[in-house]
């Protein structure tokens, strides 16, 4: 069995605890206790709790962002009219790729991202815009192109509401999949769940005022 290095132990423990308890309610001592490492190792590898939080998200973003960049580039090259559903479809492949990176990676990533917004972790917004801002700008521009009738401020609010819907859906994904099977005899997996929510959020973003 391959030995897990100290840095990875800390990241794994932090990710699990952050998802379960949130960022604010997870102490470094709790993380190091679960990872079975000493407190000094966190400072050595990450420097601070904020940087540890960023590193936990970065493991997923380094997989997700290149896939999104490729999908958006392909979308912009098409001659067809871009609508909101086309834009959200760009997220499907990159999100599902996170399951190959880690078991239930798609759900974990969206839960962590949701925690960042709910708990007002402003440093995460700074981190994402600083390191991945170009791709995020491309995504926002694609949304604007698909919805020329909306102002930038209106798009901000609608995308914020969209994130809340997606995070809640993924956080309750196991229950939803079980209900679909028990009540409707419908076998739904994570990809099916994502594809079911896309028409809903697309309509929500694009609807006229």
C-alpha positions in Angstrom: 0.0 0.0 0.0 1.3 3.4 -1.0 2.1 5.7 2.0 0.2 9.0 2.0 2.4 12.0 2.6 1.7 14.5 5.3 0.5 17.2 3.0 -2.1 14.9 1.4 -3.2 13.7 4.8 -3.9 17.2 5.9 -5.8 18.1 2.6 -7.9 14.9 2.9 -8.8 15.5 6.5 -9.5 19.2 5.9 -11.7 18.5 2.9 -13.9 16.1 4.8 -14.2 18.3 7.9 -14.8 21.5 5.9 -17.6 19.7 4.0 -19.2 18.3 7.1 -18.8 21.2 9.5 -18.0 24.3 7.4 -14.9 26.4 7.4 -15.5 28.5 10.4 -16.4 25.6 12.7 -13.4 23.4 11.7 -10.3 24.2 13.7 -6.7 23.4 12.7 -6.4 21.2 15.8 -9.4 19.2 14.7 -7.9 18.8 11.2 -4.4 17.7 12.5 -6.0 15.3 15.0 -8.0 13.6 12.2 -5.0 13.6 9.9 -2.8 12.3 12.7 -0.1 15.0 12.2 1.2 17.8 14.4 0.0 21.4 14.2 3.3 22.7 13.0 3.0 20.6 9.8 0.0 22.8 8.7 2.0 25.9 9.1 4.9 24.3 7.2 2.9 23.1 4.2 0.2 25.8 4.0 1.1 28.8 6.2 -2.4 29.5 7.4 -6.0 28.2 7.6 -7.0 30.4 4.7 -4.3 29.0 2.5 -5.3 25.5 3.5 -8.9 26.2 2.5 -7.6 27.5 -0.9 -5.5 24.5 -1.4 -8.4 22.2 -0.7 -10.4 23.9 -3.5 -7.4 24.2 -5.8 -7.2 20.4 -6.0 -10.6 20.4 -7.7 -10.2 23.6 -9.6 -7.0 22.4 -11.3 -9.1 19.6 -12.8 -12.3 21.5 -13.4 -11.0 24.8 -14.9 -9.0 23.4 -17.9 -12.1 21.3 -18.9 -14.4 24.3 -18.6 -11.9 26.4 -20.7 -11.9 23.9 -23.5 -15.7 23.6 -23.5 -16.2 27.3 -23.6 -13.7 27.7 -26.4 -15.6 25.0 -28.4 -18.8 26.8 -27.7 -17.5 30.2 -28.9 -16.3 28.5 -32.2 -19.8 27.3 -33.2 -21.8 29.2 -35.7 -25.1 28.5 -34.0 -26.8 30.9 -31.7 -25.7 30.5 -28.1 -28.4 30.1 -25.5 -28.2 29.7 -21.8 -28.6 26.0 -21.9 -25.6 25.7 -24.2 -23.5 27.6 -21.6 -24.5 25.5 -18.7 -23.9 22.3 -20.8 -20.2 23.4 -20.8 -20.1 22.7 -17.1 -21.3 19.0 -17.3 -18.1 17.4 -18.6 -15.7 19.3 -16.3 -17.9 18.6 -13.2 -18.2 14.9 -14.0 -14.4 14.7 -14.4 -14.1 15.4 -10.7 -15.6 12.0 -10.0 -12.7 10.4 -11.8 -10.3 12.6 -9.8 -11.9 11.5 -6.5 -14.9 9.4 -5.3 -18.0 11.7 -5.2 -15.7 14.5 -6.3 -18.5 16.4 -8.1 -20.6 16.6 -5.0 -17.7 17.4 -2.7 -16.5 20.3 -4.9 -19.9 21.9 -5.1 -20.5 21.5 -1.4 -17.2 23.2 -0.6 -17.9 25.9 -3.1 -21.3 26.5 -1.5 -19.7 26.6 1.9 -17.4 29.4 0.7 -20.3 31.5 -0.4 -22.6 30.8 2.6 -19.9 31.5 5.1 -18.7 34.6 3.3 -15.1 33.4 2.7 -14.0 36.5 0.8 -10.5 35.2 0.4 -11.9 32.3 -1.8 -13.4 34.8 -4.2 -10.1 36.6 -4.3 -8.2 33.3 -4.8 -10.5 32.1 -7.6 -10.5 35.4 -9.5 -6.8 35.8 -9.1 -5.8 32.3 -10.3 -8.7 31.4 -12.6 -10.2 34.8 -13.4 -9.7 34.6 -17.2 -11.8 31.5 -17.5 -14.5 32.8 -15.1 -14.6 36.0 -17.2 -15.1 33.8 -20.3 -18.0 32.0 -18.6 -19.6 35.2 -17.5 -19.2 36.7 -21.0 -20.9 33.6 -22.5 -23.8 34.1 -20.1 -24.0 37.7 -21.2 -23.9 36.8 -24.9 -26.8 34.3 -24.3 -28.8 37.0 -22.4 -28.2 40.4 -24.0 -31.5 41.6 -22.5 -30.0 41.4 -19.0 -27.6 43.8 -17.2 -24.4 42.6 -15.6 -25.9 43.2 -12.2 -29.0 41.1 -13.0 -26.8 38.3 -14.3 -24.8 38.4 -11.0 -27.9 37.8 -9.0 -29.3 35.1 -11.2 -26.0 33.2 -11.2 -25.9 33.5 -7.4 -29.3 32.0 -7.2 -28.3 29.3 -9.7 -25.3 28.3 -7.5 -27.6 28.0 -4.5 -29.9 25.7 -6.5 -27.0 23.5 -7.7 -25.3 23.3 -4.4 -28.5 22.2 -2.6 -29.3 19.7 -5.3 -25.8 18.1 -5.1 -25.8 18.2 -1.3 -29.1 16.1 -1.3 -28.1 14.1 -4.4 -28.2 10.7 -2.6 -31.7 11.3 -1.2 -33.0 12.6 -4.6 -31.6 9.5 -6.4 -33.2 7.2 -3.9 -36.5 9.0 -4.2 -36.5 8.8 -8.0 -35.9 5.1 -7.8 -38.4 4.3 -5.0 -41.3 6.6 -6.1 -40.8 6.8 -9.9 -38.9 3.6 -10.7 -36.3 5.9 -12.4 -32.6 5.1 -12.2 -30.8 8.4 -12.0 -27.1 8.9 -11.6 -25.1 12.1 -10.9 -24.9 13.0 -14.6 -28.6 12.5 -14.9 -29.2 14.7 -11.9 -27.1 17.5 -13.3 -28.8 17.3 -16.7 -32.2 17.4 -15.0 -31.3 20.7 -13.2 -29.9 22.4 -16.3 -33.2 23.2 -18.0 -34.5 24.6 -14.7 -31.6 26.9 -14.0 -31.3 27.9 -17.7 -34.9 29.1 -17.7 -34.3 30.9 -14.4 -31.3 32.8 -15.7 -32.8 33.7 -19.1 -36.4 34.7 -18.2 -37.4 38.2 -18.9 -37.8 40.6 -16.0 
